[in-house]
Amino acid sequence: MNELPTNLYDAAGTRTLDEAVITGHGVDGYELMRRAGIEAYRVLCRRWPDAHRLVILCGSGNNGGDGYVVAGLAARDGKSVHAWALKPPRSDSARQALQDAEAAGVSIAATPGDAVARCDLVVDALLGTGLSRAPEGEAAAAIATINGIDAPVFALDIPSGLNADTGAARSAVVEATATSTFIGLKLGLLTGRGPEVAGTVHFHDLGVPRVVYDAVPPVATRIGGARVRAWLPRRRRCAHKGDHGHVVLVGGNDGMTGALAIASRAAARSGAGLVTAATRARNTLAVNRQQAEIMTAAVDDAGALETVLSGRDAFAIGPGLGRDAWAESLLARAATANLPCVVDADALNLLAGSGIRRDDWVLTPHPGEAARLLDTTTAAVADDRPGTVREIVRRYGGVCVLKGCGTLVGDHDTLYLCDAGNPGMGSGGMGDCLTGIIASLLGQGLSPVSAAASGAWLHATAADCEARANGTVGMLATDLLPWLRRLMEPADE
């Protein structure tokens, strides 16, 4: 992915940015549309220099106007252009763009005709960010036609059928090779289905003044390395292990000690000074054998857990915890501990519907666990990932890390997005690794939201490092551990 801005906007925020430029900075709507078309055409020529035969699908809104601008530029450049318009343009700016395209020799047709069978590239300018419901009728049929063409697809602003606010695509959605987006980077491009259907995202601000952005708050912020490094604690030359936090990881029920071992090792490799794995007495040796530096503690009852947590800096509960009476008793006691903590895996399933709230914990559900926390369906979670984060925080307090493609991290005031990561992370133990990282950062003194956002970025970026070195297939959670050490190392000053 090329370098993208930090701030993310929803469709309403992007419209506000557009209106502020038009009303307050002397740029009319058509000029803004023309700038978008020019920048998109530059990306098109750079990515597909040999594409001569273009099919450009234009909708009736301003997204279609962008398509007409691209069509006119391509025609003037000597390319063969077939503009396919389901309906005539609605706005004055889009009508002007259509007239200019026709003046350049572009013919407009209501059907794709035979051009789709011979094209080198399809440009999607059908729906844009104005989507308010799943595409139906002609629009859905047009999207199906686009996806069936044996040619790359270039989406303007956002693939048609993708929700700009949530990244949801319930039914028909254009599967683009690349997307050129303008003025405000849309949250929906980077979470949910967005990364899958948008392809490589290219962004251009179209010359919008900085003062315009300052007046329109973003809905989310991308997590980047510079922000994470600013959050990570500096280590004094005379520091000792007690300065870096003592973290306890609770879980490892019968048959699931590996999950606890992975979380514990991740906590140690991400900088915790001391790590204790708390589990059933009969399972302590199995955990300790996997990493000699990890201490173990037998917690066969909730009273023993209270003793283990006394005087510690942070803890996590969930990796390999199970859902039996032992697990329930430990979670009940852990929920009252006066320590920042991470709640993951089976602990989340036990927490669902409990009514317990805390402001100093981090909940790390995948979509299925999020659905159980909210007594809903995974489909409902997929329909509104940002809304899911907000609702979990409202009900349970603290910070929510909604895992998945485009992980979201939010508390009552802030929403972060992590756009690092790759398909290799779809393997057992990855969530346990993330839990250990976040718990370690809590133990080192980061706030819950900073620890969660940093942990998500470190986890996903370590996976990207591993993918570049060894590929994605067969990636294991423990493969990330050497990369965590490198990412945690402070940059030279």
LUMKOLLUM-104596 format. One record per residue (C-alpha): residue in one letter; x negated, y, z; residue number from 1. Coordinates in steps of 0.02 Angstrom, whole numbers, plus 32768, in hexadecimal, padded with zeros to 4 digits. Example, Ala and Ser with C-alpha at 12.3 -4.5 7.8 and 13.67 -1.06 7.14 Angstrom:
<nodes>
['A', [7D99, 7F1F, 8186], 1]
['S', [7D54, 7FCB, 8165], 2]
</nodes>
This chain:
<nodes>
['M', [8000, 8000, 8000], 1]
['N', [7FC0, 80AE, 7FD7], 2]
['E', [7FAE, 812F, 8061], 3]
['L', [8059, 8160, 80A0], 4]
['P', [8091, 81EA, 8116], 5]
['T', [80AC, 81CB, 81CE], 6]
['N', [815C, 8210, 81DF], 7]
['L', [81F2, 81AA, 81A5], 8]
['Y', [829F, 81EC, 817B], 9]
['D', [834D, 81AA, 815F], 10]
['A', [83BA, 81DD, 80CC], 11]
['A', [8409, 826E, 812B], 12]
['G', [835E, 82B1, 815D], 13]
['T', [8321, 82A7, 80AA], 14]
['R', [83BA, 8307, 806E], 15]
['T', [8397, 838A, 80F2], 16]
['L', [82E5, 839B, 80B3], 17]
['D', [8325, 83AD, 8000], 18]
['E', [83A4, 8432, 8031], 19]
['A', [8324, 8493, 8097], 20]
['V', [82AF, 849C, 8001], 21]
['I', [833A, 84D1, 7F8B], 22]
['T', [838E, 8552, 7FFB], 23]
['G', [82F8, 8598, 8056], 24]
['H', [8263, 858C, 7FE3], 25]
['G', [829D, 85BF, 7F36], 26]
['V', [8299, 8514, 7EE5], 27]
['D', [8338, 84E5, 7E89], 28]
['G', [837C, 8435, 7E83], 29]
['Y', [8349, 8413, 7DD1], 30]
['E', [8296, 844C, 7DF1], 31]
['L', [828C, 83D3, 7E83], 32]
['M', [82D3, 8349, 7E14], 33]
['R', [8257, 8373, 7D8B], 34]
['R', [81C6, 8369, 7E06], 35]
['A', [8202, 82BE, 7E40], 36]
['G', [820F, 8280, 7D8E], 37]
['I', [8162, 82C0, 7D61], 38]
['E', [8111, 826C, 7DF8], 39]
['A', [816D, 81CB, 7DD7], 40]
['Y', [8135, 81CC, 7D22], 41]
['R', [8082, 81E5, 7D59], 42]
['V', [808E, 814C, 7DC7], 43]
['L', [80DF, 80EB, 7D38], 44]
['C', [8053, 8116, 7CBF], 45]
['R', [7FCD, 80ED, 7D3F], 46]
['R', [8016, 8044, 7D70], 47]
['W', [8054, 800D, 7CC5], 48]
['P', [7FEA, 8067, 7C43], 49]
['D', [801B, 7FEB, 7BBB], 50]
['A', [80D7, 7FF3, 7BDA], 51]
['H', [8120, 803B, 7B3A], 52]
['R', [81D3, 7FFB, 7B38], 53]
['L', [8236, 803A, 7BCE], 54]
['V', [82E6, 8018, 7C0B], 55]
['I', [831E, 809E, 7C87], 56]
['L', [83BD, 807F, 7CE9], 57]
['C', [8409, 8125, 7D21], 58]
['G', [8493, 813C, 7D9F], 59]
['S', [850A, 81CF, 7DAF], 60]
['G', [84B0, 8222, 7E41], 61]
['N', [840D, 8281, 7E50], 62]
['N', [83AC, 81DD, 7E4F], 63]
['G', [83ED, 81C7, 7D9E], 64]
['G', [83B1, 8277, 7D79], 65]
['D', [8301, 8244, 7DAC], 66]
['G', [8312, 81B5, 7D30], 67]
['Y', [8345, 822A, 7CA4], 68]
['V', [82AB, 8295, 7CC6], 69]
['V', [823D, 81FA, 7CBA], 70]
['A', [8298, 81C7, 7C1A], 71]
['G', [8278, 8271, 7BCA], 72]
['L', [81C1, 8271, 7BF9], 73]
['A', [81A8, 81C1, 7BB6], 74]
['A', [81FF, 81EB, 7B12], 75]
['R', [8194, 8285, 7AF9], 76]
['D', [80FE, 8215, 7B1B], 77]
['G', [812D, 81A7, 7A88], 78]
['K', [8176, 8116, 7AEB], 79]
['S', [8211, 80B8, 7AB8], 80]
['V', [8296, 80E3, 7B39], 81]
['H', [8342, 8096, 7B52], 82]
['A', [83A6, 80F5, 7BD4], 83]
['W', [8433, 808E, 7C1F], 84]
['A', [84B7, 80F4, 7C7B], 85]
['L', [854E, 80A5, 7CCF], 86]
['K', [85A0, 814E, 7CEC], 87]
['P', [857E, 8204, 7CBD], 88]
['P', [851D, 8271, 7D38], 89]
['R', [857D, 82CE, 7DBE], 90]
['S', [8509, 835D, 7DF1], 91]
['D', [84D2, 83F3, 7D8A], 92]
['S', [841C, 83C1, 7DA4], 93]
['A', [8438, 8311, 7D64], 94]
['R', [849B, 8352, 7CCE], 95]
['Q', [840B, 83C6, 7CA4], 96]
['A', [8391, 8334, 7CAF], 97]
['L', [8401, 82D0, 7C39], 98]
['Q', [8407, 835E, 7BBB], 99]
['D', [834A, 836F, 7BBF], 100]
['A', [8335, 82B4, 7BA5], 101]
['E', [83AB, 82B7, 7B10], 102]
['A', [834B, 834B, 7AC9], 103]
['A', [82AE, 82E0, 7AD4], 104]
['G', [8303, 825C, 7A69], 105]
['V', [8342, 81E6, 7AF0], 106]
['S', [83E3, 818D, 7AC2], 107]
['I', [845A, 8161, 7B4F], 108]
['A', [84BE, 80BF, 7B50], 109]
['A', [853E, 8076, 7BC7], 110]
['T', [84F2, 7FC9, 7BBA], 111]
['P', [843F, 7F87, 7BB7], 112]
['G', [8458, 7F36, 7B0E], 113]
['D', [83C9, 7ED4, 7AC3], 114]
['A', [8347, 7F4B, 7B0C], 115]
['V', [8335, 7EE6, 7BAC], 116]
['A', [82F4, 7E50, 7B4D], 117]
['R', [8267, 7EB5, 7B00], 118]
['C', [8237, 7F2F, 7B8A], 119]
['D', [818F, 7F3F, 7BE0], 120]
['L', [81D3, 7F96, 7C7B], 121]
['V', [827A, 7FBA, 7CCE], 122]
['V', [8293, 805C, 7D2F], 123]
['D', [8319, 8054, 7DB7], 124]
['A', [836D, 80FD, 7DD2], 125]
['L', [841A, 80BA, 7DF8], 126]
['L', [844D, 80DB, 7EAC], 127]
['G', [83C3, 812F, 7F12], 128]
['T', [83DA, 815C, 7FC9], 129]
['G', [8493, 8184, 7FB8], 130]
['L', [84C1, 80CE, 7FD2], 131]
['S', [8548, 80BD, 8058], 132]
['R', [8583, 800B, 8036], 133]
['A', [854D, 7F70, 7FDB], 134]
['P', [854D, 7F86, 7F1D], 135]
['E', [85E7, 7F43, 7EC6], 136]
['G', [862C, 7F2E, 7E18], 137]
['E', [85C6, 7F7C, 7D8D], 138]
['A', [853A, 7FB0, 7E02], 139]
['A', [8525, 7F00, 7E48], 140]
['A', [8528, 7EB7, 7D99], 141]
['A', [84A6, 7F34, 7D5E], 142]
['I', [8434, 7F07, 7DF0], 143]
['A', [8445, 7E4F, 7DC5], 144]
['T', [8416, 7E76, 7D11], 145]
['I', [837C, 7ED6, 7D49], 146]
['N', [8342, 7E48, 7DBA], 147]
['G', [8358, 7DCE, 7D2A], 148]
['I', [82E6, 7E2D, 7CB2], 149]
['D', [8239, 7DE5, 7C99], 150]
['A', [81E0, 7E8C, 7CB2], 151]
['P', [81A1, 7EF2, 7D46], 152]
['V', [821C, 7F67, 7D99], 153]
['F', [81F4, 8018, 7DD2], 154]
['A', [8270, 8061, 7E4F], 155]
['L', [8287, 811C, 7E64], 156]
['D', [8296, 8157, 7F19], 157]
['I', [82D9, 80AF, 7F59], 158]
['P', [830D, 800A, 7F09], 159]
['S', [83C6, 800E, 7EE1], 160]
['G', [8428, 7FAD, 7F63], 161]
['L', [83AB, 7FC9, 7FF1], 162]
['N', [83E8, 802F, 8086], 163]
['A', [8372, 80C1, 809F], 164]
['D', [8399, 80CD, 8159], 165]
['T', [838C, 8017, 818E], 166]
['G', [8332, 7FB1, 8109], 167]
['A', [83CC, 7F43, 80F9], 168]
['A', [8405, 7EF8, 8055], 169]
['R', [849D, 7E8C, 8072], 170]
['S', [84BB, 7E58, 7FBE], 171]
['A', [847D, 7E9D, 7F18], 172]
['V', [83D7, 7EF8, 7F20], 173]
['V', [8355, 7F21, 7E9D], 174]
['E', [82B4, 7EC0, 7EB5], 175]
['A', [8231, 7F41, 7E84], 176]
['T', [817A, 7F2D, 7E5D], 177]
['A', [8159, 7FDD, 7E9A], 178]
['T', [81BC, 8070, 7EDC], 179]
['S', [8197, 8129, 7ECC], 180]
['T', [81E9, 818C, 7F58], 181]
['F', [81EE, 8246, 7F76], 182]
['I', [81F2, 82D0, 7FFA], 183]
['G', [821E, 8260, 808F], 184]
['L', [81DC, 81AE, 80A4], 185]
['K', [8277, 8144, 80C6], 186]
['L', [8277, 80D2, 815E], 187]
['G', [82D7, 804E, 80FD], 188]
['L', [8247, 8035, 8083], 189]
['L', [81D7, 7FF3, 810F], 190]
['T', [8246, 7F84, 8179], 191]
['G', [82C0, 7EF5, 815F], 192]
['R', [82D0, 7ECA, 80A6], 193]
['G', [8278, 7F6A, 8074], 194]
['P', [81C4, 7F29, 8069], 195]
['E', [81FF, 7E91, 8007], 196]
['V', [8265, 7EEC, 7F82], 197]
['A', [820A, 7F93, 7F74], 198]
['G', [8161, 7F4C, 7F41], 199]
['T', [80D3, 7FC9, 7F4D], 200]
['V', [8115, 8070, 7F8E], 201]
['H', [80D1, 8112, 7F44], 202]
['F', [80FC, 81B7, 7F98], 203]
['H', [80F5, 826C, 7F61], 204]
['D', [8131, 8303, 7FC3], 205]
['L', [8156, 8367, 7F23], 206]
['G', [8102, 8400, 7F6D], 207]
['V', [817C, 8414, 7FFD], 208]
['P', [8133, 8494, 8078], 209]
['R', [80F8, 8456, 8121], 210]
['V', [8171, 84CB, 817A], 211]
['V', [8203, 846A, 8130], 212]
['Y', [81C6, 83C7, 817D], 213]
['D', [81A9, 841E, 8223], 214]
['A', [8261, 844B, 822C], 215]
['V', [82A6, 839C, 8209], 216]
['P', [827C, 8317, 828A], 217]
['P', [8254, 8269, 8247], 218]
['V', [82B7, 81D2, 827F], 219]
['A', [821B, 8168, 8298], 220]
['T', [815D, 8170, 8293], 221]
['R', [80E6, 80F6, 8240], 222]
['I', [8065, 80AE, 82B7], 223]
['G', [7FB4, 80C4, 8277], 224]
['G', [7F05, 809E, 82B1], 225]
['A', [7EDC, 8151, 82E2], 226]
['R', [7F72, 815B, 8356], 227]
['V', [7F4B, 80B2, 83A4], 228]
['R', [7E94, 80DD, 83C0], 229]
['A', [7ECB, 817D, 8417], 230]
['W', [7F39, 8116, 848C], 231]
['L', [7EB9, 8090, 84B6], 232]
['P', [7E58, 80AE, 8557], 233]
['R', [7DA3, 80E4, 8551], 234]
['R', [7D2A, 8074, 85B0], 235]
['R', [7CAD, 80C3, 8624], 236]
['R', [7BFB, 8082, 861B], 237]
['C', [7C04, 8050, 86D1], 238]
['A', [7CB0, 7FFD, 86C2], 239]
['H', [7CD0, 7F51, 870D], 240]
['K', [7D57, 7ECE, 86F2], 241]
['G', [7DC8, 7F19, 8776], 242]
['D', [7DD3, 7FB9, 8710], 243]
['H', [7E25, 7F62, 867D], 244]
['G', [7EBC, 7F16, 86D0], 245]
['H', [7EEE, 7E6F, 8717], 246]
['V', [7F7A, 7E26, 86AD], 247]
['V', [7FE7, 7D90, 86D5], 248]
['L', [803B, 7D27, 864E], 249]
['V', [80CE, 7CBC, 8689], 250]
['G', [8110, 7C24, 862C], 251]
['G', [80C9, 7B82, 85E8], 252]
['N', [8153, 7B09, 8618], 253]
['D', [813E, 7A50, 85F2], 254]
['G', [810E, 7A35, 853C], 255]
['M', [80F3, 7AF1, 851D], 256]
['T', [804D, 7B19, 8571], 257]
['G', [8005, 7B4D, 84C9], 258]
['A', [8074, 7BE7, 84C3], 259]
['L', [8035, 7C21, 856D], 260]
['A', [7F81, 7BFE, 853C], 261]
['I', [7F91, 7C64, 849C], 262]
['A', [7FDE, 7CF8, 84F9], 263]
['S', [7F58, 7CEF, 8580], 264]
['R', [7ECA, 7CE7, 8502], 265]
['A', [7F13, 7D7A, 84A1], 266]
['A', [7F1D, 7DE0, 8542], 267]
['A', [7E66, 7DBD, 8565], 268]
['R', [7E2D, 7DE0, 84B3], 269]
['S', [7E88, 7E86, 84B2], 270]
['G', [7E2A, 7EC7, 8546], 271]
['A', [7E79, 7E91, 85EB], 272]
['G', [7DF5, 7E83, 8672], 273]
['L', [7E47, 7DED, 86C6], 274]
['V', [7ECF, 7D78, 8687], 275]
['T', [7F32, 7CFB, 86ED], 276]
['A', [7FA4, 7C79, 869E], 277]
['A', [8030, 7C4C, 8717], 278]
['T', [8087, 7BA7, 86F6], 279]
['R', [80BF, 7B05, 8746], 280]
['A', [8037, 7AB4, 87AF], 281]
['R', [802F, 7A1C, 873E], 282]
['N', [800E, 7A8A, 86A5], 283]
['T', [7F84, 7AFB, 86E6], 284]
['L', [7EF5, 7A8C, 86AA], 285]
['A', [7F3C, 7A82, 85FA], 286]
['V', [7F39, 7B41, 85EE], 287]
['N', [7E8E, 7B57, 863E], 288]
['R', [7E3E, 7ADA, 85C9], 289]
['Q', [7E68, 7B48, 8533], 290]
['Q', [7E07, 7BDF, 8576], 291]
['A', [7D92, 7BCF, 860A], 292]
['E', [7D9B, 7C89, 8631], 293]
['I', [7E57, 7C82, 8650], 294]
['M', [7E85, 7C69, 8707], 295]
['T', [7F1D, 7C01, 8731], 296]
['A', [7F9B, 7C07, 87BD], 297]
['A', [801B, 7B83, 87EE], 298]
['V', [80CB, 7BCB, 87F9], 299]
['D', [8142, 7B3D, 881B], 300]
['D', [81BE, 7BB4, 886A], 301]
['A', [81EC, 7C6C, 8865], 302]
['G', [8199, 7C8F, 890D], 303]
['A', [80F1, 7C59, 88C7], 304]
['L', [8109, 7CCE, 8833], 305]
['E', [8124, 7D61, 88A8], 306]
['T', [807C, 7D3B, 88F9], 307]
['V', [8023, 7D2E, 8850], 308]
['L', [8068, 7DD4, 8814], 309]
['S', [8037, 7E30, 88B3], 310]
['G', [7FB0, 7EB2, 8891], 311]
['R', [7FAB, 7E93, 87D5], 312]
['D', [7FB8, 7F18, 874F], 313]
['A', [8035, 7ECE, 86D4], 314]
['F', [8082, 7E2A, 86A2], 315]
['A', [80E0, 7DD3, 8617], 316]
['I', [8162, 7D4B, 8624], 317]
['G', [81A6, 7CDC, 859B], 318]
['P', [8120, 7C7E, 8537], 319]
['G', [8150, 7BC7, 8548], 320]
['L', [81C2, 7BEF, 85DC], 321]
['G', [8253, 7B80, 85AB], 322]
['R', [8305, 7B95, 85EA], 323]
['D', [8311, 7B1D, 867D], 324]
['A', [8331, 7B47, 8733], 325]
['W', [8278, 7B69, 8750], 326]
['A', [8276, 7BE8, 86C3], 327]
['E', [8314, 7C3C, 8701], 328]
['S', [82D0, 7C4E, 87B2], 329]
['L', [822C, 7C99, 8774], 330]
['L', [8282, 7D18, 8705], 331]
['A', [82F6, 7D4C, 8793], 332]
['R', [8261, 7D6D, 8804], 333]
['A', [81FA, 7DBE, 8779], 334]
['A', [8286, 7E38, 8751], 335]
['T', [8274, 7E83, 8800], 336]
['A', [81B5, 7E92, 87FD], 337]
['N', [8175, 7F43, 8805], 338]
['L', [80FE, 7F2F, 8772], 339]
['P', [8109, 7F5E, 86BB], 340]
['C', [812C, 7EC1, 8657], 341]
['V', [814F, 7E70, 85AF], 342]
['V', [81E6, 7DFF, 8598], 343]
['D', [81E0, 7D87, 8505], 344]
['A', [821F, 7CE2, 84BE], 345]
['D', [828A, 7C79, 8535], 346]
['A', [8286, 7D02, 85B8], 347]
['L', [82E7, 7D6E, 853D], 348]
['N', [8366, 7CE4, 8523], 349]
['L', [837E, 7CD6, 85DF], 350]
['L', [8388, 7D93, 85EF], 351]
['A', [8415, 7DA1, 856F], 352]
['G', [84B5, 7DDC, 85BF], 353]
['S', [8468, 7DE9, 866C], 354]
['G', [8486, 7EA3, 867E], 355]
['I', [83D5, 7EBB, 86C1], 356]
['R', [8384, 7F60, 8691], 357]
['R', [82D4, 7FA2, 86AA], 358]
['D', [827A, 8039, 8667], 359]
['D', [81CA, 7FF1, 8670], 360]
['W', [81DB, 7F52, 860B], 361]
['V', [81C0, 7F28, 8555], 362]
['L', [823A, 7EB0, 8502], 363]
['T', [81F5, 7E5C, 8465], 364]
['P', [8283, 7E01, 840A], 365]
['H', [8282, 7DB8, 835D], 366]
['P', [832A, 7DD1, 8303], 367]
['G', [8377, 7D33, 834C], 368]
['E', [834A, 7D65, 83FD], 369]
['A', [8386, 7E16, 83DC], 370]
['A', [842E, 7DCF, 83A4], 371]
['R', [843C, 7D6C, 8446], 372]
['L', [8410, 7E05, 84AE], 373]
['L', [849D, 7E65, 845B], 374]
['D', [8516, 7DD2, 8449], 375]
['T', [851E, 7DEA, 838D], 376]
['T', [84DB, 7D96, 82F1], 377]
['T', [8433, 7D99, 829A], 378]
['A', [848D, 7DDE, 8202], 379]
['A', [84C8, 7E73, 8269], 380]
['V', [8417, 7E8E, 82A7], 381]
['A', [83D6, 7E8B, 81F4], 382]
['D', [845B, 7F09, 81C0], 383]
['D', [8419, 7F8B, 823A], 384]
['R', [836E, 7F6C, 8284], 385]
['P', [8357, 801E, 82C7], 386]
['G', [8404, 8018, 8315], 387]
['T', [83DB, 7F70, 8363], 388]
['V', [8342, 7FBA, 83B8], 389]
['R', [83A6, 804C, 83FB], 390]
['E', [8430, 7FDB, 843E], 391]
['I', [83B8, 7F63, 8495], 392]
['V', [8363, 7FF6, 84E9], 393]
['R', [840C, 803E, 851B], 394]
['R', [8443, 7F9A, 856B], 395]
['Y', [83A1, 7F5B, 85B6], 396]
['G', [8333, 7FF5, 85C7], 397]
['G', [8279, 8000, 85A8], 398]
['V', [822E, 7FE2, 84FB], 399]
['C', [8268, 7F6D, 8472], 400]
['V', [81F3, 7F21, 83F1], 401]
['L', [8261, 7EDA, 8367], 402]
['K', [81EF, 7E63, 830B], 403]
['G', [81F9, 7E3A, 8254], 404]
['C', [81C7, 7E8B, 81B1], 405]
['G', [81AD, 7F41, 81E0], 406]
['T', [81AA, 7F28, 829D], 407]
['L', [8204, 7FB3, 82FB], 408]
['V', [81D1, 7FF1, 83A7], 409]
['G', [8245, 8065, 8405], 410]
['D', [8276, 80AD, 84AD], 411]
['H', [82FA, 812F, 84D9], 412]
['D', [829F, 81BB, 847E], 413]
['T', [822C, 8173, 83F9], 414]
['L', [822D, 80F6, 836A], 415]
['Y', [818C, 80B3, 831F], 416]
['L', [8176, 8044, 8288], 417]
['C', [80E7, 7FCC, 8266], 418]
['D', [80D2, 7FAC, 81AC], 419]
['A', [8037, 7F41, 81BF], 420]
['G', [8044, 7E83, 81BB], 421]
['N', [805C, 7DF9, 813B], 422]
['P', [80BA, 7D55, 811D], 423]
['G', [8031, 7CF1, 8171], 424]
['M', [8076, 7D2B, 8217], 425]
['G', [810B, 7CB8, 8202], 426]
['S', [80C0, 7C2D, 826B], 427]
['G', [80D2, 7BEC, 831D], 428]
['G', [807D, 7C4D, 83A7], 429]
['M', [8077, 7CF7, 8352], 430]
['G', [80F8, 7D40, 83C9], 431]
['D', [8098, 7CFB, 845E], 432]
['C', [7FFC, 7D51, 841D], 433]
['L', [8059, 7DF7, 8412], 434]
['T', [809B, 7DE2, 84C3], 435]
['G', [7FEB, 7DCA, 8506], 436]
['I', [7FAB, 7E64, 84AB], 437]
['I', [8035, 7ED6, 84EC], 438]
['A', [8023, 7E93, 859D], 439]
['S', [7F68, 7EB3, 8596], 440]
['L', [7F83, 7F67, 855E], 441]
['L', [8002, 7F82, 85E9], 442]
['G', [7F82, 7F42, 8665], 443]
['Q', [7F02, 7FBB, 8620], 444]
['G', [7F74, 804D, 8648], 445]
['L', [7FD3, 8073, 85A8], 446]
['S', [8088, 80A7, 85B6], 447]
['P', [8107, 8024, 8581], 448]
['V', [812D, 8077, 84DA], 449]
['S', [8075, 8099, 84B3], 450]
['A', [8045, 7FE7, 84E3], 451]
['A', [80D1, 7F9F, 8479], 452]
['A', [80AC, 8009, 83E0], 453]
['S', [7FF0, 7FEE, 83EF], 454]
['G', [8009, 7F34, 8409], 455]
['A', [8077, 7F24, 836F], 456]
['W', [7FF6, 7F7E, 8304], 457]
['L', [7F60, 7F1E, 8349], 458]
['H', [7FBA, 7E78, 8333], 459]
['A', [7FF1, 7E99, 827F], 460]
['T', [7F4D, 7EEA, 824B], 461]
['A', [7EEA, 7E57, 8291], 462]
['A', [7F58, 7DE6, 8226], 463]
['D', [7F32, 7E51, 818E], 464]
['C', [7E78, 7E44, 81B1], 465]
['E', [7E88, 7D87, 81BD], 466]
['A', [7EED, 7D81, 811B], 467]
['R', [7E69, 7DE3, 80BD], 468]
['A', [7DE2, 7D6F, 80FE], 469]
['N', [7E38, 7CC6, 80F0], 470]
['G', [7EE4, 7CDA, 80A1], 471]
['T', [7F92, 7CCF, 80EB], 472]
['V', [7FBD, 7C17, 80D9], 473]
['G', [7F95, 7BB5, 8176], 474]
['M', [7F72, 7C50, 81DF], 475]
['L', [7F79, 7C2A, 829A], 476]
['A', [7F96, 7C9F, 832B], 477]
['T', [7EEA, 7C7A, 8373], 478]
['D', [7E9B, 7CAE, 82CC], 479]
['L', [7EC6, 7D61, 82FD], 480]
['L', [7E5F, 7D62, 839D], 481]
['P', [7DB3, 7D8D, 8353], 482]
['W', [7E00, 7E1B, 82F0], 483]
['L', [7E55, 7E60, 838D], 484]
['R', [7DAB, 7E79, 83DC], 485]
['R', [7D6E, 7EDD, 8347], 486]
['L', [7E0B, 7F48, 8340], 487]
['M', [7E03, 7F6D, 83FA], 488]
['E', [7D4F, 7FAA, 83EE], 489]
['P', [7D4C, 8069, 83FA], 490]
['A', [7D10, 80C7, 8361], 491]
['D', [7C65, 8118, 836D], 492]
['E', [7C71, 81CC, 83A4], 493]
</nodes>
